[in-house]
Amino acid sequence: MLIQPFGTLIAIFFLYMSFAFATAGLSEAALLPEEVVVLVNAKSSESVRIGQLYMDLREVPSGHLIKVNTVLKDDVSFDHYNRVIAEPVRNIIGNLNDEGSNIRCIVTAYGIPLRIAALKPLIIPEKEINNLEHTIKKKREELSLLREKRKEPGAEKGDLKKAVRKLDGEIKSLRLRLGTLNGSDTKSAVDSELALLLSPDYPYAGWQSNPQFLPNRGKAAHFGRVLMVSRVDAPTPELAEELIRASIETEKEGLSGKIYLDARGLKGNSAYAAYDNEIRRAAQILQKGLLPVVLDNRPALFGSGEAPAAALYCGWYSLGKYQDAFQWVKGAVGYHVASAEARSLHSTKHAYWVKSMIERGVVASLGPVSEPYLHAFPHPSLFFPLLMTGQYTIAEVFAMTNPLLSWRMILVGDPLYNPFKNRPAYFHDNLPSPP
């Protein structure tokens, strides 16, 4: 379930509206191979092989391979992350920069753990937690009754709607407080923490605002350097290798095909309706580009055979259950907005969207390793136009559109991938102002 913290989405929309989208401010040096380091797991020969292959194919300097002796599983403790992964990577990047390099991006290769487990507080206030859980239960019961009343004939729909919205917001705020007390909001993605590797100490609980996120630029001081991070990973080493090769091959000819956007037809003032409207807005904006746009505004998702020649995709909401509606072209990029779609990239038991799309030929996707809350997802009306200009690599596009760090969203794909480099499909002067 995607939970939108009370008032957060509205606040972000106001931030967007107040942000002047200055195209001149986006022109910065494109990410280069010599600005990349590749992180591999020394305990996995396949991890080392995939990392070395990536460096060879992308001509990353040989001294930019970093080996760590970490575990061969998705989850690590916070202590393990700090000692075994973060500390040696920080030291090596520091040495490379001291020697004249300009490291801007970390590639986490197949075999590097995915997620940092929740860090339980030393003192757990059980009484307050129990009280919160009891209050949440009571408010949920009230909410259920209010929703039933809205269905009754002659009910004051407007007043009940406001009451439902208010109570829903109170429940979400209480759940966030509960997460802080029991430590569940300290769970995060390895990649998202690595982005702040060169930053000074910051609160680990919850998320940190991403200073590279376009609406944040110039808004607040950030001490330290933020790195881009992308994961060259897949359900198998062979698919990880194919992801790299297909990305490089697609760049030569350019990505072509159709854009598929899957809204749900939601209306109203809820956070869900707002994001649904954002998908419809993306369709309007992308009509100005060169690729055909297909918008599905039905409650149901695209069905079997309804999405041929799919090059780009954003839609929602099928939790942990990929819908096999697409015929993906080589080099396709897409993401599905739901709470668990990067929970595992290797599971044989689940059909998470990121894993399933890569199995079927998508070479770049993004998703959360755990419940991210709705406002953590990039907005397609920014993500896809920026990518389609051909002026930015996929890692740069993600950095500019990912709102949060020290959190749960990851990018899977070759960070240097620029599918529109030789054949732009959206032009800089037509970039949209933020929503």
N, C-alpha and C positions, 0 to 999 in steps of 0.2 A: 504494500500500500504506500503510495506517495503521500507524505504528510507535508503540507505547506505551513510553516510557522506563521502564527497570526501576525498579519500586517507586513510580513517581510516582502511578499511579492509586490504589494502596493508600493512599498518604499522603494523597491528596486525600479519599478516602472517610473516613479517620479524622478529617480536618479537618472534614468535613461532620458526622460523628457527634458531634464535640465542640462543634459550633456550636449555640447555642440560638436557635431561629427566633422572634425577638420581633416579632410583627406590629406593635406600636406603633412599632418602630424603622423600619418601612418607610414610614410616613406622612410624605411630604415634598411640597413644592409641585410640582404637575404642570408639565411642560415647557410653556412658553408661546411663541407666535410671536416676541415681542420678545426672547426669550433665544436666538434662532437667527441664525446668519449663513449665507449661501449662497455657496459657492465655485464659480466658473465659470472656464472656459478662454477667455481673450480671443481666442485664435486660432480659435475655433469659434463661428460665429454660432448654431448649434443649441444649444451649451452655454449661451451667454448667454440665448437664448430660453427654454430649459427652466428655467434658474435664475430668470429674471424672472417666468415664468409661475407657478412655485412660490410666489414671494414675493407675487404678486398674489392668488392663490387662498387662501393661508394668512395673508394680511395681515401678512407680515413687514415691518418698517420698511424703507423704501427705502435708507437708509444702510447696511444690513447686507449689501449685495451686494459681494463681494470678487472682483476679476478678477486672474488671474495669466496670464502669457504662457508657458505650458508647452507641451510637445510633444503631438501628436495620436496617441499610442500608449499601450499599457498599461503599459510599463515605463520607469522613469527610474533614473538613477544616484542614489546617496546624496547626492553633491554637488549634483546638480540639484534633488533634493527640498529640501535645506536652503536653497539660494540662491533658487530660483525659486518654491517653494511655501511652505515653513515660515516663512522669515523675514518676507515681507510679510504673511502671514496672522497671525502672532504680533503684529506691530506694529499692525495694524488692530484686532485684538481688544483689545489693550492700550489703544489710544486710546479705543475704544468703552466699555470698562470704566471708564477714567478719567473719561469724560464722564457716568457714571452708569448705563450699561447693565450687565446681568448676563448675559453670554454663557455659555451652558451647552452649546451644541450647534452643530456644524458640519454643514451639508449639502454633500456633494460631488456636484456635478451631472454629468450626462452630459457627457463630454469631458475630465474630470479623470483623469489616469493612475491606474492600479489598484495598481501594485506597484513596490516599490523593489528593484532588483537587488542581488545579493549583493555585499558589500564585501570584496574580496580583501585579505588581510593584506599589509602591506608586506614582511614576511619570511615566506616559506612554508617551514616545516621539512620539506623533501621526504623526508629520511631517516625521520623519525618517521611521516609520512603513509604512506610505502611500507610500513613495518613494521606499521602499523595495518591497512592494506588486506590485507596478507599474513595477519595474525592473524585478521581477520574471515573471510577465505576459508577458512582451516583450521577455524575453529569452526563455520562453516556446513556444512562437510563432516561434521564430527562430529555436528552436530545432525541432519543428514539420515540418518546411520547409526542414531542413537538412535531416531528416529521409525520407521524400518524395523523395528528390533528390537521395538518396542512391538506391532507387528502379528503377531509370531511367537507360535505356541501355547506356553503355559507360561511366557511371559515374566513377570517380576516387575513387574507394571504400575505399582504404587505407586512403587517405587524409580526406575523409568525415567521416570515422569511428573515426579518431582521433579528428576531430572537434566536432562530436557528444559527444564523451566521455568527452572532455574538457568542453563543454557547460553544459552537464548534471552535472558534478562536481560543476560548478559555481552555478547552480540553487540549488543544495543541500546545499552548503555552505551558500547561501543567506537565505534559509529556516531555517537553524539552527540559524543564526543570528536573524531572525525574531522571532523565538521561545524564544530566550533570552530576547528580547525587550518586548514582550507582556506577558511573564510569562508562556507560555504554556510548556516550558521545565522544569518547577518545579513540574509537575504532577508526582506522583510516587506511588509505592506499599507500603502499610503499612509494609509488611514483609521485604521489602528491606531496609526501613529506620530503622526498629528494629535491623537489623544486625549491624548497626553502633551506637547502643544505648549507648555503653560504650566508644565510641570514643569522643574525644574533638570536639569543633565546627569545622564544615567543610562547604564549600559552598553548599547551598541547591540546587541552580540552576544546571541543568544538572546532570551528573552521576559522581560517584567516582570509581576509579579503585579498584578492589577487591584484597587485598593483599593475600588472600587465593587461588586465581586463579593460577594454576600451573606455567604458564609462568611469573607471577609477583613475585614469591617467591624469596626473596633475591635481588630484583631489586631496591626497594625503601623502605625507612623507613616508618613505619606506627605507630603513637602514639595512643595507645588505643587498646582495645580488640575487635575483630570482632566475632560476634555470628553467629551461624548457625540458620536458621529459616525455618520451614516447616509448612504447613497448613493442619490440619486434618479437611477437609471441603468437602462438596458435595452438590448436588442440594437439598437433604433432610437429616434430621437427621438420618433416617434409613440407607441411603446410606453411610453416614459418619461413622456410627457404623460398617457397613459391611466392609468398607475400612480397619478399624482397625483389625477386626477379620480375614479377608482374608489375610492380611499381615502376621499376626502371624502364621496362619495355613500354609501358603506357605513356610515360613522359615523352618518349620520342615521337609518337604519333598523336598524342593528345586524347583526352577522354571524351567520348561522345556517347549519346544515348538519351534517355529521358529522365526527368526529375519526378519522383513520386513523393507526394506529401499526403499523409493520412491523418486528417482531423477526425473528430467524433460528432460534429454537429452540435456541440454544447453552446448554450446561451446563458446569459445572466452575468452576475458580478463575482462569482466564486473564483478562486485561484485556478481551478481546473478550466473554467470557461475562458479565463484570461490566456492561459497557455494554448488552449484550443484555437482561440482567435489569433494567437501569434503564428500558428501553423498556416492558417488561412491567409494571414498578412504576408507570410513568406511566399506563398503562391503568387500573390499579386505582384510583389517585388521582383520575383524571379521571372515573371512574364517578360520583363525588359531584357532578359538575357537571350542567349542564342539556342539554349536547349529547350525542347518541348516540356511543358509542365503539366502533370496530371494530379489533380486534387480530388481526394475522396473525402467527402464531408458526411458520410453515413456513420452511424454508431458502430457498425461492423468494420473490421479491417479489410484490406484488400484480400480477395479470395484467390483460390488456386487459378493460375494462368492469367490473372488480371494485370500483371506488371511485367510485360516483356521489355527487353532492352533497358533494364534499370541501371542507370549510371550513378544517380544520387538519390538518397532517401532519408526522410525523417517522418516518424509517425508515432502513434501510441494507441492503445494501452493493452498489451497482452503480457502479463507478468510471467517471466521465465518460460514462455512458450512461443517459440518462433513460428511464424505463419509462413508456410512455403508457397508464397504467391509470386515470387520474383524470378526472373531470368536475368541474372547479373552479368553485365558486360565486364570484360577484363579491366581492372583498375577501379572498380566501383567503390564509392564511399557512402557510408550511411550510418545512422544511429536510430535506436528505438528508445523512446522515453518511458522508462519503467524502473522499478526500484532495485532490480537484481541482475541487470543484464550483463554485468562483468563479474558476477560473484565467483565464477570459475571459467577459465579458458580451456580447461582440459577434461572436465567432467564428462563421463560417458553416460550418465544417468539423467542429465538435464539438458533442455533445449534453450539455454540462455541465448539471447539475440546476438551478442557480439561473437561468441563462439560459433554459433550456427551460421551466421553470415560469412565468417571467414572460411568455414568449411565449404561454403558454396561459391567462393570466389571473390568476396569483398576483400579489399586490401587495407582499408582504414576504417575504423569505427571507434566509438567511445561509449562509455557506460560506467555505472557505479559498481564498486566492489561490495557495497552494503547500502542500506537505505540512505539516500542522499538528501532528501527533501526536494521538492519540485524546483525551487529557485536555483538549485545547483547546476541545472542543465544549460548548455549553451543555447542561445536562441537561433533557430534556423534562418531568420531574416538577416542575421549578421554572418553566421558561419558560412553559409553557402555562397553568397555574393563575394565575400572576401576570398574564398578559395577559387572561385571561378574567374577572378581577375588574372590569375596566373602570376601574381606578384609576390605571393607568399607560399612557403612550404606548409604542409599540413600541421607541423608542430607550431609554427607561428600563428596560424589561424586559430588553433586550439588555445594558445596562450592569450590571444586577444579576445576570445569569446567565453573562456572558462571563468566564472565569477569567483570561485573559491579554491584555496589551497589548504594544505594540512587537513584534507578532507577525503572524499571517496570517489571522485571522478577520475578516470584514466583515459588516455588515448592509446589505441593499439594501431600500429602501423609504422612504416618507415618515416621518421621525422623529416627527412629531406624530400619526401614525395611531393611533387608539384604537378598534378595531372593536367593543368591548363597552362603550363609554362610556355609552350610553343603554339598553343591555340586558345587564347583567352576566350571566355564565353560570357563574361560580364565586364563592363568597362568602368574604370575607376570613377569617372565623373558621375556615373549613375548609382554609386553606392548609396544605400538607404541611410537616412538618419535613424538612430536607435529607436526602438519602440517606446 
